[in-house]
Amino acid sequence: MRELFEGAIKFQEDDYAKYKELYESLKKHQEPHTLFITCVDSRVVPNLITNMLPGDLFVVRNMGNIIPPYKENDNMMRAGYLATTASIEYALNILEIKNIIICGHSNCGACSAIYEPSKLENAPYVKKWIELLDPVKKKVKALSPDSKSKQMWLTEQINVEQQLENLMTYPFVEERFDRGELNIYGWYYIIETGEILNYNMITREFKPINKEKK
């Protein structure tokens, strides 16, 4: 904990001072341009991997960067999915954000857990949450991966595809997207290399983001 307290002091003395005018401008309001939905994994740091400043990203995090499919009744609330849904609604309907990125990553614990249910005996809430990844598991199984490593990266990338599909079940998302008022992207972040892959919704392929293809 000492490192955290020292870090807080360093932030106030150095980093805050560097962006003092920016922080003062953010005092009364925020105008983020992108809703960034990603995993709670400590190795994924949205502002760091995108080189964004405070106020640029509206970040929503949960285990497995999961977006529960839209429902018009109160089942979501009873199941405990309301936080993610409410955050998406707030980002679009209140903040009027124009861009959404769903960012999955390598070595994802949530994606791994769907193949090891016995490890979740003492984590009933986790077990319930990752049941939302059952469609992903079925899609991967149909591809019959010939190794565990292939199974994992297929799971992690297909998960991004699945969450994009889930996102489009929200009427207020689909309507804005169809009108050309909303940009939606799927990313896959490789922790060990720092590489980020972007999902092409037409070709259904992940391709590296580079200067030529940005």
RODO-2510 file (C-alpha; in nm, 4 decimals, decimal comma):
residues 214
     n   res          X          Y          Z
     1     m     0,0000     0,0000     0,0000
     2     r     0,2915     0,2357     0,0562
     3     e     0,3477     0,2496    -0,3190
     4     l    -0,0111     0,3652    -0,3702
     5     f     0,0184     0,6497    -0,1203
     6     e     0,3497     0,7563    -0,2699
     7     g     0,1933     0,7347    -0,6133
     8     a    -0,0923     0,9614    -0,5047
     9     i     0,1582     1,2199    -0,3856
    10     k     0,3554     1,1949    -0,7098
    11     f     0,0371     1,2407    -0,9114
    12     q    -0,0526     1,5587    -0,7240
    13     e     0,2982     1,7004    -0,7496
    14     d     0,3871     1,5981    -1,1054
    15     d     0,1133     1,4600    -1,3295
    16     y    -0,1671     1,6864    -1,2074
    17     a     0,0562     1,9899    -1,2407
    18     k     0,1378     1,8919    -1,5994
    19     y    -0,2310     1,8816    -1,6959
    20     k    -0,3648     2,1351    -1,4464
    21     e    -0,5630     2,3309    -1,7064
    22     l    -0,7191     2,0109    -1,8412
    23     y    -0,8321     1,8970    -1,4965
    24     e    -0,9762     2,2392    -1,4217
    25     s    -1,1730     2,2274    -1,7477
    26     l    -1,3149     1,8883    -1,6459
    27     k    -1,4435     2,0229    -1,3147
    28     k    -1,8033     2,0817    -1,4224
    29     h    -1,8589     1,8424    -1,7103
    30     q    -1,7205     1,5599    -1,9195
    31     e    -1,7361     1,5135    -2,2959
    32     p    -1,5748     1,1745    -2,3675
    33     h    -1,5683     1,0819    -2,7347
    34     t    -1,5524     0,7043    -2,6891
    35     l    -1,7246     0,4403    -2,4785
    36     f    -1,4516     0,1849    -2,4055
    37     i    -1,5864    -0,1500    -2,2826
    38     t    -1,3220    -0,3893    -2,1578
    39     c    -1,2273    -0,6468    -1,8955
    40     v    -1,1451    -0,5830    -1,5302
    41     d    -0,8061    -0,7493    -1,5818
    42     s    -0,5379    -0,5334    -1,4173
    43     r    -0,3099    -0,5749    -1,7190
    44     v    -0,5507    -0,3877    -1,9453
    45     v    -0,5221    -0,0103    -1,8950
    46     p    -0,7492     0,1698    -2,1455
    47     n    -0,5988     0,5194    -2,1335
    48     l    -0,2478     0,3758    -2,1496
    49     i    -0,2962     0,1476    -2,4509
    50     t    -0,4860     0,4192    -2,6417
    51     n    -0,2656     0,7107    -2,5329
    52     m    -0,5729     0,9072    -2,4237
    53     l    -0,6018     1,1820    -2,1628
    54     p    -0,8470     1,2105    -1,8715
    55     g    -1,1924     1,2926    -2,0049
    56     d    -1,1407     1,1222    -2,3424
    57     l    -1,2758     0,7762    -2,2603
    58     f    -1,5904     0,6665    -2,0790
    59     v    -1,4715     0,3305    -1,9501
    60     v    -1,6961     0,0374    -1,8594
    61     r    -1,5252    -0,2689    -1,7133
    62     n    -1,6474    -0,6105    -1,6115
    63     m    -1,5169    -0,9640    -1,6063
    64     g    -1,4771    -1,0806    -1,9662
    65     n    -1,5869    -0,7500    -2,1275
    66     i    -1,9365    -0,8983    -2,1477
    67     i    -2,2422    -0,7119    -2,2749
    68     p    -2,5629    -0,8832    -2,1604
    69     p    -2,8158    -0,9121    -2,4461
    70     y    -3,0890    -0,6496    -2,4310
    71     k    -3,4189    -0,7425    -2,2649
    72     e    -3,7319    -0,5350    -2,2211
    73     n    -3,8273    -0,6764    -1,8812
    74     d    -3,6679    -0,6758    -1,5362
    75     n    -3,4793    -1,0046    -1,5711
    76     m    -3,1544    -0,8146    -1,6108
    77     m    -3,2014    -0,6333    -1,2839
    78     r    -3,2734    -0,9552    -1,0994
    79     a    -2,9705    -1,1203    -1,2555
    80     g    -2,7434    -0,8326    -1,1598
    81     y    -2,6615    -0,7202    -1,5138
    82     l    -2,7958    -0,3688    -1,4722
    83     a    -2,4641    -0,1876    -1,4172
    84     t    -2,3240    -0,2608    -1,7628
    85     t    -2,6555    -0,1938    -1,9361
    86     a    -2,7072     0,1342    -1,7489
    87     s    -2,3548     0,2496    -1,8335
    88     i    -2,4099     0,1903    -2,2056
    89     e    -2,7428     0,3719    -2,1875
    90     y    -2,5864     0,6663    -2,0043
    91     a    -2,2980     0,6903    -2,2504
    92     l    -2,5257     0,7079    -2,5537
    93     n    -2,8462     0,8689    -2,4299
    94     i    -2,6988     1,1209    -2,1855
    95     l    -2,3394     1,1845    -2,2943
    96     e    -2,4232     1,1282    -2,6629
    97     i    -2,0978     0,9461    -2,7289
    98     k    -2,0310     0,8696    -3,0962
    99     n    -1,7812     0,5816    -3,0725
   100     i    -1,7825     0,2440    -2,8980
   101     i    -1,4889     0,0055    -2,8619
   102     i    -1,5268    -0,3427    -2,7161
   103     c    -1,1774    -0,4556    -2,6202
   104     g    -1,0972    -0,8168    -2,5366
   105     h    -0,7495    -0,9380    -2,4518
   106     s    -0,5116    -1,2314    -2,4432
   107     n    -0,4817    -1,4591    -2,1390
   108     c    -0,8363    -1,3710    -2,0305
   109     g    -0,9348    -1,5406    -1,7058
   110     a    -1,3078    -1,5212    -1,7770
   111     c    -1,2656    -1,6934    -2,1131
   112     s    -1,0476    -1,9594    -1,9540
   113     a    -1,2954    -2,0178    -1,6707
   114     i    -1,5724    -2,1414    -1,9012
   115     y    -1,3633    -2,4540    -1,9605
   116     e    -1,2819    -2,5082    -1,5920
   117     p    -1,6143    -2,4855    -1,4023
   118     s    -1,4793    -2,6894    -1,1097
   119     k    -1,2562    -2,3962    -1,0158
   120     l    -1,5624    -2,1794    -0,9580
   121     e    -1,7223    -2,3823    -0,6791
   122     n    -1,6467    -2,1030    -0,4313
   123     a    -1,7360    -1,8243    -0,6741
   124     p    -2,1110    -1,8547    -0,7482
   125     y    -2,1433    -1,4973    -0,8719
   126     v    -1,8569    -1,5444    -1,1161
   127     k    -2,0097    -1,8710    -1,2323
   128     k    -2,3442    -1,7024    -1,2950
   129     w    -2,1857    -1,4114    -1,4796
   130     i    -1,9784    -1,6173    -1,7211
   131     e    -2,2822    -1,8234    -1,8169
   132     l    -2,3272    -1,5329    -2,0555
   133     l    -2,0280    -1,6752    -2,2434
   134     d    -2,2051    -2,0043    -2,3221
   135     p    -2,2750    -1,8949    -2,6839
   136     v    -1,9028    -1,8270    -2,7254
   137     k    -1,8121    -2,1692    -2,5914
   138     k    -2,0519    -2,3369    -2,8362
   139     k    -1,9078    -2,1470    -3,1326
   140     v    -1,5526    -2,2426    -3,0383
   141     k    -1,6464    -2,6065    -2,9856
   142     a    -1,7947    -2,6175    -3,3374
   143     l    -1,4536    -2,5180    -3,4774
   144     s    -1,2782    -2,8126    -3,3028
   145     p    -0,9506    -2,6365    -3,2135
   146     d    -0,6597    -2,8815    -3,2040
   147     s    -0,4731    -2,7254    -2,9101
   148     k    -0,5474    -2,5448    -2,5863
   149     s    -0,3674    -2,2310    -2,7016
   150     k    -0,5749    -2,2182    -3,0209
   151     q    -0,8884    -2,2796    -2,8169
   152     m    -0,8051    -1,9828    -2,5972
   153     w    -0,7330    -1,7247    -2,8642
   154     l    -1,0375    -1,8395    -3,0578
   155     t    -1,2472    -1,8002    -2,7429
   156     e    -1,1088    -1,4545    -2,6676
   157     q    -1,1605    -1,3271    -3,0213
   158     i    -1,5000    -1,4883    -3,0763
   159     n    -1,5999    -1,3342    -2,7440
   160     v    -1,5371    -0,9896    -2,8923
   161     e    -1,7541    -1,0828    -3,1918
   162     q    -2,0288    -1,2101    -2,9611
   163     q    -2,0308    -0,8937    -2,7529
   164     l    -2,0577    -0,6857    -3,0707
   165     e    -2,3640    -0,8925    -3,1599
   166     n    -2,5060    -0,8455    -2,8104
   167     l    -2,4469    -0,4711    -2,8303
   168     m    -2,6529    -0,4494    -3,1478
   169     t    -2,9540    -0,5982    -2,9657
   170     y    -2,9957    -0,2635    -2,7873
   171     p    -3,2522    -0,0586    -2,9841
   172     f    -3,0865     0,2753    -2,9068
   173     v    -2,7530     0,1348    -3,0289
   174     e    -2,8903    -0,0195    -3,3466
   175     e    -3,0876     0,2931    -3,4362
   176     r    -2,7857     0,5229    -3,4052
   177     f    -2,5619     0,2796    -3,5927
   178     d    -2,8103     0,2454    -3,8793
   179     r    -2,8356     0,6250    -3,9067
   180     g    -2,4577     0,6532    -3,9290
   181     e    -2,4376     0,8379    -3,5974
   182     l    -2,2356     0,5731    -3,4146
   183     n    -1,9044     0,4013    -3,4868
   184     i    -1,8535     0,0561    -3,3335
   185     y    -1,5232    -0,1326    -3,3131
   186     g    -1,4014    -0,4631    -3,1742
   187     w    -1,0418    -0,4823    -3,0501
   188     y    -0,8213    -0,7637    -2,9282
   189     y    -0,5254    -0,6584    -2,7137
   190     i    -0,2247    -0,8915    -2,6899
   191     i    -0,0723    -0,8259    -2,3491
   192     e     0,2711    -0,9761    -2,4074
   193     t     0,3427    -0,7829    -2,7291
   194     g     0,1334    -0,4680    -2,6869
   195     e    -0,0235    -0,5324    -3,0272
   196     i    -0,3884    -0,4402    -3,0828
   197     l    -0,6005    -0,6101    -3,3482
   198     n    -0,9095    -0,4449    -3,4968
   199     y    -1,2116    -0,6509    -3,6039
   200     n    -1,3428    -0,6013    -3,9568
   201     m    -1,7193    -0,6544    -3,9448
   202     i    -1,7347    -0,7220    -4,3186
   203     t    -1,4565    -0,9798    -4,3529
   204     r    -1,5028    -1,0996    -3,9917
   205     e    -1,1264    -1,0937    -3,9400
   206     f    -0,8945    -0,9349    -3,6849
   207     k    -0,6115    -0,7302    -3,8348
   208     p    -0,3265    -0,5439    -3,6577
   209     i    -0,3731    -0,1713    -3,6104
   210     n    -0,0835     0,0135    -3,7709
   211     k    -0,0081     0,3524    -3,9226
   212     e    -0,1169     0,2402    -4,2678
   213     k    -0,4531     0,0988    -4,1536
   214     k    -0,5658     0,3376    -3,8814
***
